[in-house]
């Protein structure tokens, strides 16, 4: 089931010059690294007003409030929803996304939900159904779509700049350093998966945004009763295969390479503006930097600003968010498709007894 929500109306009584009021649930790593600064920038420009924040850990909420002093700290999520706001940003751990997004929609708020949209397609469908029932917008935090670099790659591919694609390779990851506050991050029941569900959500979303839905899926990982730290994905798109390698425990090049008949495009992960383009006919290669049409450069925080601004524009003008919830739902469907086809990665360093133990554990998830 895929429900598109495109008919939400501008809130009654919201003046053109009045900031859109927001509340924020979740004051963990993604908020401390990105959302707090993005909201501070937008609030300084008069585009938004942060009415309230909530986190079950009071110290975490206090750290964010120090950066957004106009926001009140709610004692509970229900207390957050009782505040007068137009939009709820859900940046809690993934296991809370479905319930909190649905409750916010039922309370009359539009929603921007951090990726992954939920821990399963069925939960994502519950969010979409609540949005449709309440005539409200939902957007998904697939922030890489906001980069001028990734949008320009899409445009170059659509223009046929490097000709028919021959192969795509994506190498991403490194020793785990994300400052998690809970071991639930490594629980399949609470997170929905490991490295594929985490950084793989961004990777698979870009690939399907650029190329459409894959014709075939091959997937292997190293999960042995828990969540995967390494995985290998092969997706066939018509006449070429995209190979994706993701890791949480060893350094990867963090590079996407798209090889075509007439040239190639290379993109370094999370580089917001620059791509490397090689054109075979001209025997040249170079780095090309892309800006938005307004001429302003964009850093990583600006991409979060653009993501939030897309929801603000949807609230003000009734347009669809730049990254609708259907995108979040579709990438969840692909992640589930990978897990359904799961095979154990080849790990030749394991001895016979270890392989027997792995075989006994591989079918369970904790």
C-alpha positions as CSV (number, residue, x, y, z in Angstrom):
1,X,0.0,0.0,0.0
2,X,1.4,3.4,-0.9
3,X,-0.6,6.5,0.0
4,X,0.4,9.9,-1.3
5,X,-0.7,12.9,0.8
6,X,-0.8,16.0,-1.4
7,X,-3.9,17.9,-0.3
8,X,-3.0,19.4,3.0
9,X,-4.1,23.0,3.5
10,X,-2.3,26.0,4.9
11,X,-3.1,26.3,8.6
12,X,-5.9,28.7,9.3
13,X,-4.8,32.1,10.6
14,X,-1.1,31.7,9.7
15,X,0.1,35.0,8.3
16,X,2.6,35.2,5.4
17,X,5.3,36.7,7.7
18,X,4.5,34.5,10.7
19,X,7.1,31.7,11.4
20,X,5.8,28.2,11.3
21,X,5.8,26.7,14.8
22,X,7.6,23.4,15.3
23,X,8.1,20.9,18.1
24,X,11.0,18.4,18.2
25,X,11.0,14.9,19.7
26,X,14.3,13.3,20.3
27,X,17.5,15.1,21.5
28,X,20.1,12.4,20.7
29,X,23.0,12.4,18.3
30,X,21.2,13.4,15.1
31,X,19.6,16.4,16.8
32,X,22.8,17.4,18.5
33,X,24.8,17.1,15.3
34,X,22.3,18.5,12.8
35,X,18.7,19.4,13.7
36,X,19.6,21.8,16.6
37,X,21.9,23.9,14.4
38,X,19.6,23.8,11.4
39,X,16.6,25.0,13.5
40,X,18.8,27.7,15.1
41,X,19.7,29.0,11.6
42,X,16.1,28.9,10.4
43,X,14.8,30.5,13.6
44,X,17.3,33.3,13.3
45,X,15.9,34.0,9.8
46,X,12.4,34.2,11.1
47,X,11.2,31.1,9.1
48,X,10.4,28.9,12.1
49,X,9.7,29.1,15.8
50,X,10.7,26.1,18.0
51,X,7.9,25.9,20.5
52,X,9.0,22.8,22.4
53,X,11.3,19.8,22.7
54,X,11.1,16.4,24.3
55,X,13.5,13.6,25.3
56,X,13.0,11.0,28.0
57,X,16.5,11.9,29.2
58,X,16.2,15.4,30.8
59,X,19.9,16.1,30.4
60,X,19.7,15.6,26.7
61,X,16.7,17.9,26.4
62,X,18.5,20.5,28.4
63,X,21.6,20.4,26.1
64,X,19.3,21.1,23.1
65,X,17.4,23.8,24.9
66,X,20.6,25.6,25.5
67,X,20.9,26.0,21.7
68,X,17.2,26.7,21.2
69,X,16.4,28.8,24.3
70,X,12.9,29.8,23.2
71,X,11.8,26.2,23.3
72,X,10.0,24.8,26.3
73,X,11.0,21.3,27.5
74,X,8.0,19.0,27.6
75,X,7.7,16.4,30.4
76,X,6.3,13.8,28.1
77,X,5.6,13.2,24.4
78,X,1.9,13.8,25.0
79,X,2.9,17.1,26.6
80,X,4.9,18.0,23.5
81,X,1.8,17.4,21.4
82,X,-0.3,19.6,23.6
83,X,1.8,22.6,22.6
84,X,0.5,24.8,19.8
85,X,2.5,23.8,16.8
86,X,2.1,23.2,13.0
87,X,4.9,20.7,12.5
88,X,6.5,17.9,14.6
89,X,10.0,16.7,13.9
90,X,10.4,13.1,14.9
91,X,14.1,12.5,15.6
92,X,13.7,9.8,18.2
93,X,15.2,6.3,17.8
94,X,13.6,4.3,14.9
95,X,11.6,2.1,17.1
96,X,9.5,5.2,18.2
97,X,9.0,6.6,14.7
98,X,5.7,5.0,13.8
99,X,3.9,5.6,17.1
100,X,5.2,9.2,17.5
101,X,4.5,10.2,13.9
102,X,1.0,8.7,14.0
103,X,0.2,10.5,17.3
104,X,1.5,13.8,16.0
105,X,-0.6,13.5,12.9
106,X,-3.7,12.6,15.0
107,X,-3.0,15.7,17.1
108,X,-3.2,17.8,13.9
109,X,0.5,18.4,13.1
110,X,2.4,17.8,9.9
111,X,5.4,15.5,10.4
112,X,9.0,15.4,9.4
113,X,10.3,12.0,10.4
114,X,14.0,11.2,10.5
115,X,15.1,8.1,8.5
116,X,14.3,5.3,8.6
117,X,10.7,6.3,8.5
118,X,9.8,3.2,10.6
119,X,11.2,-0.2,11.3
120,X,8.9,-2.0,8.9
121,X,6.8,-1.3,5.8
122,X,3.6,-2.1,7.8
123,X,4.5,0.7,10.3
124,X,5.2,3.1,7.5
125,X,1.8,2.4,6.0
126,X,0.3,3.2,9.4
127,X,1.9,6.6,9.3
128,X,0.8,7.2,5.7
129,X,-2.8,6.2,6.6
130,X,-2.9,8.6,9.5
131,X,-1.6,11.4,7.3
132,X,-4.3,10.7,4.7
133,X,-7.0,10.4,7.3
134,X,-6.0,13.8,8.8
135,X,-5.3,15.6,5.5
136,X,-1.7,16.4,6.6
137,X,1.8,16.2,5.1
138,X,4.5,13.7,6.1
139,X,8.1,14.1,4.9
140,X,11.0,11.7,5.4
141,X,14.5,12.7,6.5
142,X,16.4,11.4,3.4
143,X,18.7,14.5,3.6
144,X,21.1,13.4,0.8
145,X,18.4,14.3,-1.7
146,X,18.9,17.9,-0.7
147,X,22.5,18.0,-1.8
148,X,23.2,20.0,-5.0
149,X,25.7,17.3,-5.9
150,X,23.2,14.4,-5.8
151,X,20.5,16.4,-7.6
152,X,23.0,17.3,-10.3
153,X,24.1,13.6,-10.7
154,X,20.4,12.8,-11.3
155,X,20.2,15.6,-13.9
156,X,23.4,14.4,-15.6
157,X,22.1,10.9,-15.8
158,X,18.7,12.0,-17.2
159,X,20.5,14.1,-19.8
160,X,22.6,11.1,-20.9
161,X,25.9,12.8,-20.2
162,X,27.9,9.6,-19.7
163,X,25.9,7.5,-21.9
164,X,24.4,4.1,-21.1
165,X,25.5,2.9,-17.7
166,X,27.7,-0.1,-17.5
167,X,28.2,-0.4,-13.7
168,X,27.7,1.3,-10.4
169,X,29.7,0.7,-7.2
170,X,29.1,2.2,-3.8
171,X,31.6,1.7,-0.9
172,X,30.5,3.2,2.3
173,X,31.3,3.0,6.0
174,X,34.1,2.8,8.5
175,X,34.8,2.0,12.2
176,X,31.6,2.8,14.1
177,X,31.8,6.3,15.8
178,X,28.2,7.5,16.0
179,X,27.7,8.7,19.6
180,X,24.7,6.5,20.5
181,X,23.2,6.8,24.0
182,X,21.6,3.3,24.1
183,X,22.4,-0.3,23.2
184,X,19.0,-0.3,21.5
185,X,20.8,1.0,18.4
186,X,22.1,-2.6,18.0
187,X,18.8,-4.4,18.7
188,X,17.0,-5.6,15.6
189,X,13.6,-5.3,17.4
190,X,14.2,-1.7,18.3
191,X,16.2,-0.5,15.3
192,X,14.8,-2.6,12.5
193,X,18.3,-3.7,11.3
194,X,22.0,-3.0,11.3
195,X,24.2,-1.1,8.8
196,X,21.8,-1.7,5.9
197,X,18.9,-0.2,7.8
198,X,21.1,2.7,8.9
199,X,23.4,4.1,6.3
200,X,22.1,1.7,3.7
201,X,18.8,3.6,3.8
202,X,20.5,6.7,2.4
203,X,22.4,4.6,-0.2
204,X,19.5,2.6,-1.5
205,X,17.3,5.7,-1.6
206,X,19.8,7.5,-3.8
207,X,20.1,4.5,-6.2
208,X,16.3,4.1,-6.6
209,X,15.9,7.9,-7.0
210,X,18.5,7.9,-9.7
211,X,17.7,4.6,-11.5
212,X,14.2,3.5,-10.4
213,X,13.2,0.2,-8.9
214,X,15.7,-2.7,-9.3
215,X,14.8,-5.8,-11.4
216,X,16.8,-8.2,-9.2
217,X,18.2,-8.2,-5.6
218,X,21.1,-10.2,-4.1
219,X,22.0,-9.7,-0.5
220,X,24.4,-11.1,2.0
221,X,25.5,-9.9,5.5
222,X,27.4,-11.1,8.6
223,X,24.5,-11.1,11.1
224,X,24.7,-14.1,13.3
225,X,21.8,-13.7,15.6
226,X,22.1,-9.9,16.0
227,X,22.2,-7.0,13.5
228,X,24.7,-6.9,10.6
229,X,27.9,-4.9,10.8
230,X,28.8,-5.6,7.1
231,X,26.7,-6.3,4.1
232,X,26.9,-6.8,0.3
233,X,24.0,-5.8,-1.9
234,X,23.8,-6.3,-5.7
235,X,20.9,-4.6,-7.5
236,X,20.3,-5.1,-11.2
237,X,18.8,-2.1,-13.0
238,X,18.1,-3.2,-16.6
239,X,21.5,-3.5,-18.3
240,X,23.8,-2.9,-15.3
241,X,24.4,-3.9,-11.7
242,X,24.9,-1.6,-8.8
243,X,27.2,-3.2,-6.1
244,X,26.9,-1.8,-2.6
245,X,29.3,-2.6,0.2
246,X,28.6,-1.2,3.7
247,X,30.6,-1.6,6.9
248,X,30.6,-0.5,10.5
249,X,33.9,-2.0,11.4
250,X,36.5,-1.4,8.7
251,X,37.3,1.7,6.6
252,X,35.7,2.0,3.2
253,X,36.6,4.4,0.4
254,X,33.2,6.2,0.9
255,X,32.9,6.7,-2.8
256,X,30.2,6.1,-5.4
257,X,31.4,5.4,-9.0
258,X,29.0,5.4,-11.9
259,X,30.7,4.1,-15.1
260,X,29.0,4.8,-18.5
261,X,29.8,4.3,-22.1
262,X,31.0,7.9,-22.6
263,X,32.4,8.7,-19.2
264,X,32.0,8.3,-15.5
265,X,30.8,10.2,-12.4
266,X,32.4,9.8,-8.9
267,X,30.9,11.2,-5.7
268,X,32.4,11.2,-2.3
269,X,29.8,10.4,0.4
270,X,28.2,13.4,2.1
271,X,30.1,15.9,-0.2
272,X,27.2,18.4,-0.7
273,X,28.3,20.2,-3.8
274,X,31.2,18.6,-5.7
275,X,31.4,15.6,-8.1
276,X,34.2,14.3,-10.3
277,X,33.2,13.9,-14.0
278,X,35.3,12.1,-16.6
279,X,34.4,12.4,-20.3
280,X,36.0,9.8,-22.5
281,X,35.6,11.6,-25.8
282,X,37.4,14.7,-24.5
283,X,40.0,12.7,-22.6
284,X,39.4,15.0,-19.7
285,X,38.5,14.8,-16.0
286,X,37.6,17.4,-13.5
287,X,35.8,18.3,-10.3
288,X,32.6,20.2,-10.8
289,X,30.9,22.2,-8.0
290,X,27.2,22.8,-8.0
291,X,25.3,25.5,-6.1
292,X,21.5,26.0,-5.8
293,X,19.9,28.4,-8.2
294,X,20.2,31.2,-5.6
295,X,24.0,31.0,-5.8
296,X,24.5,30.2,-2.1
297,X,26.9,27.3,-1.3
298,X,25.4,24.5,0.8
299,X,27.1,22.7,3.7
300,X,25.7,19.6,5.4
301,X,23.7,21.7,7.9
302,X,22.2,23.7,5.1
303,X,20.9,20.5,3.6
304,X,19.0,19.9,6.9
305,X,17.8,23.5,6.7
306,X,16.5,22.8,3.1
307,X,14.8,19.7,4.3
308,X,13.0,21.5,7.1
309,X,12.2,24.4,4.8
310,X,10.6,22.0,2.3
311,X,8.1,21.0,5.1
312,X,7.6,24.6,6.0
313,X,6.8,25.5,2.4
314,X,4.3,22.6,2.3
315,X,2.6,23.9,5.4
316,X,2.4,27.4,4.1
317,X,1.5,26.8,0.5
318,X,-0.1,23.3,0.4
319,X,2.6,21.9,-2.0
320,X,4.1,18.5,-1.6
321,X,7.3,18.2,0.5
322,X,10.5,17.9,-1.5
323,X,11.0,14.3,-0.1
324,X,7.6,12.8,0.6
325,X,6.9,10.0,3.0
326,X,6.3,7.6,0.0
327,X,10.1,7.8,-0.6
328,X,10.8,6.6,3.0
329,X,8.2,3.8,2.6
330,X,9.7,2.7,-0.7
331,X,13.2,2.4,0.6
332,X,11.9,0.4,3.6
333,X,10.3,-2.0,1.2
334,X,13.7,-2.5,-0.5
335,X,15.5,-3.0,2.8
336,X,12.9,-5.6,3.7
337,X,13.4,-7.2,0.3
338,X,17.1,-7.5,1.0
339,X,16.6,-9.0,4.5
340,X,14.1,-11.5,3.0
341,X,16.8,-12.7,0.6
342,X,19.6,-12.8,3.2
343,X,22.5,-15.1,2.8
344,X,25.5,-15.4,5.1
345,X,28.5,-13.5,3.8
346,X,31.6,-15.5,2.9
347,X,33.9,-15.3,6.0
348,X,36.8,-17.7,5.3
349,X,38.5,-16.9,8.6
350,X,35.8,-18.8,10.5
351,X,36.7,-22.4,11.4
352,X,34.4,-25.5,11.1
353,X,33.1,-25.3,14.6
354,X,32.5,-21.6,14.3
355,X,30.6,-22.1,11.1
356,X,28.3,-24.7,12.8
357,X,27.6,-22.2,15.6
358,X,26.9,-19.4,13.0
359,X,24.5,-21.7,11.2
360,X,22.6,-22.2,14.4
361,X,22.4,-18.5,15.2
362,X,22.0,-17.0,11.7
363,X,18.2,-17.5,11.5
364,X,17.5,-15.6,14.7
365,X,17.4,-11.8,15.4
366,X,17.9,-10.1,18.7
